[in-house]
Structure formats: structure tokens, C-alpha cells
Amino acid sequence: MRPAARPPWRPTRWQALAALVVLAVGAAAVLAWQRLSGDVAPAAAQGTISVSHSHCGEGWTDPRPGQQTFQLRNTDTTSEEVALVETATGAVYGEVEGLGPGVTRPMRVDLGAGTYAFRCAPEGAAPISGPRVHITGTGTGGPAVVPVTSNDLLGPVRQYQAYVAAGLDEVVTRTAALRDAVRAGDLDAARAAWLPAHLAYERLGAAYGAFGDVADRIDGRPDGLPGGVHDPGFTGFHRVEYGLWHGEDAAGLAAAADALAADTAALRADFPNQQVDPNDLGRRAHEILEDTERFELTGAADAGSGTSLATAAANLDGTREVLAVLRPLLAPRYPAMSEVDAWMDRLARQLAAAARPGGGWTPLDQLPAGARARINGATGQLLELLAPIAEICQARRTS
């Protein structure tokens, strides 16, 4: 399902802790964690650090290990991205984005023995590094994460685009079969063909940003349309679904089925000209299942087929594929990947239990309360584990 507008984000306890594990989320996430956990010792205050293209990181006069807070002041005329890095590994211990001219913001870090430098990336200019500062003592400090660069993401993006291209081939084939069944007046065959076609599309969730407006035509919902399910703007899979499971005849459905098949074919033909945003991979690792929780596990997207749980399983498959191409980057950066795998497997088993012999699925409203609660709980836990991945895999400028 295409990601919809996000509601205001409210961090759970685990999300806040996970954000701390990857300090690259920036000072704001760390401070949020501080507010949620009352047992953290206050950080020692450092002086004001100048941030500009000509005076990056100047003013660090008291190097010492442990938790501390720097006040970063942008003395330049453009916005800056500022990171504190360990020079030997490039690991980021703190980050502040969008620091405007004349603005001062805090950066809270926990430093161990090592050599550090502030890295300033002015808007429209190459990053520069400030003076190196050596800290002696014991402890490793942290948390920290080695940044992911645009070059690091080139391979995963290529792999994912190849996956999507193959997936679109399947979508086109299956939607053509759906259209042909409608044209032949065989609505039983059309109902049997609808779900495989829809699931093939749902497994491509991380590419929807590259699909443009055609994604709404293919998989949009009637929400907000003046005529609701009868509005001319209601098109695509859910329009055909509504007709197939609400008694519409083949003649009435033919135009919608034709349009769906034409839109998927046009999308497949145009996809080689499109580019998946590298940062979308990390974002979609969380957003695909976030939308699943909001629309499939509430039944909001069901237009009559009762296959919300099948769609949820396809969305989980799509999430696995995103993580598969990102795994070489995540393995050394995110220690919770084994937990992610375990919870994906658990959720997959719970969803698979709703499948019926012959290809049918238990409708969401017929699922036993205990089974539904377990699916909701596993999805929530998995979302918490996936939450940090967008920040870990965000491309950052390092040179």
C-alpha cells in the first residue's frame, strides 16, 4: 500500500532507546530519551563550539571522556549539518541537522578515549573537518554509528530496482489475467485472479515513491473522494475489488479492469526511466508495515474481498526484501537485526495461520480475538525494532 500522510510521531519507550543506540538520529532523539529515562546522570556542559566553513569545531577547550553537552553556534551565513566523529573509524557520536545561521543548539554525546573532530557540512558546499581533539582515559563511550554514504547505497538501490522490475513483470501478467476474466464475463475467475495480482503489487512497497501519480490510480482508496466508492476518481485494484464483491456485473467492471491493466503496463514500461530514492529504502523498511498496521490490520483498506491479512503478509514480504538489500549495511551498524529477523518470522507464522485451503483467507473480522491480538502485538514490536533503520541508512556526506 502506498504510504499515506504520517500522523505526528509519538515515540514508544523502545523507539526512544533504539534511537539512542544509533546516535546518528541527532541530539533531538537523544534528548527525548533523556526525558523518558529518569535515571541518566546529567551531562557535563562544554563550551560553545563555532560552526562555519572557515571555523568548524573551534572552541573545544576541555576534552574529557564521559557524557557531555556541546552548544553548537552557526557563525556562517548558510545552514549547516554538524557531526562529531571519531577520526579513526568515521563513527558518528552526535549529529545536528539544519543548524541555521546565528542559531545555537545542543549536541549531547558520550565519549571514550580516542581522537575526535567536528565535521561541518555547509549547505551547498563540501564538508570540512575541524581540529582533532584527543581524549585519554578509559571507556569506549557511545553509542555511535559509522555513517552510510550515497556510494554505499548504490548497490542496494540497483538490487532493489531489479527486484521491482521483475515484480512489475508479474503484476502486468496477473492484472492482464484479471482483465481477461472480467472481459469474458467469468466473475468467479476474476475473483480468483484479483488477489494474486494485488499481492504482487503490494510486495513492491519501497518503490512507490518512484511510481508517481500512477500509484494512486493503481492502488488508491476512496477515502476523501466526493462520491466515495462511486466516485469516478476511485480506480485501480480496490475499485475492481469493490465491484467483484458487491455484485457488479462484468459489463460495469470492464472499464475499471481495462484501466488497471493499462496503468500497470504503463508503469512497467516507464519504470526503467525512474529512480528509487536511496533514502527511501531505509524509510520504507518501517513505513510499509506502519501502513499495514493502519490500514490492513484495522480493515480500513478492505473493499469487500476479506483479504486484509493476505495483504499484510505480502507487505511483510516486501519489508523482507528491503532489509535483504540493506543487510550488508545494517549488519555492522544495527545489533538488533537478529531480533528483527525473529519477529518477522513470528509475524509471518501468525499471518500464515489465517490462510485457508484453496487460496482463501480468514477475513479480519472473523479472526479469533486472541489471534488478532497476537498479530497486532507482533506488528507493534516489529515496528519498534524497525524504527531506527531509516536514520541508520540515511545517506550522509562525509567528504
C-alpha angles and dihedrals in degrees: 000000000000111000111257130207110302122240117227108292116244112187120226118218092262093047090054091049091045090051088057090052088063103041089184087089084081139239095302093064092046092051090049089055089049090056092049096048113054097187100073118112114241115261120244114250119245127196129268115289118210116229121196141110091266101034106036114169098353117152101049098133104151110054112185138143126258137050115334142156124229122199107220116203121190107219093173130092096242135056117272139207109213128193133176108218138183101238099214095057104016089235113161115230097175139006137189119188129197097018102176127214112285092008124130120204134169127249116195118199142163111221132191131188112310146084119290140180137181115244117207122197110188117202108272096007138089118266119260131197125231129218117313115246122199121211122195128197136070134305132056101244118205163071095220138156133205105240122247114230132205089254090055089057097050094086096046091047092051091049092048094047089053089051091050093047090054090044092052089053088059092045091053093048094048097044089050089055090050091050092048092052091052091047090051090053092240100135094171089059090044091054089049091049097045099072099049090049093049094046091051088057094044092058090066096067100135092059098057092101088062093049095070122191093342088074089068091050092049102042108009125136128224092244110134096006112132093232097037112206089355095054116117088229092063103098143144133042096342093048090054090043091053092051095046094052098037101057101263114156125239093254091056092047098046097087093049092048092047091050092048092051091046093049094050091047091050090048091052092048093050099040096089086063093054131081128214108228106244091222090054090071094065093040095050092051084076103023098058091062092037088061089044089057092047100043112016101037091048094045091238093130097046111113095182110297095097091222101123092122092052089053090049089054090050090050089052089052088052091051091051090054092052091050091047093061092042096045097095088058096041099045096075094033108044118048093189095071092104089056090048090054093048094051093045089054091048093050091046091055092048092050093044089057088068092060116107129211113272096032100293127130134214108254114243094244091054095052114112111257093242094052091048091050091051092051091049091048094049091047092051093049092048091050090054091051092047095047098090096049096084091059095042091053098040109122111247131191112243102163 
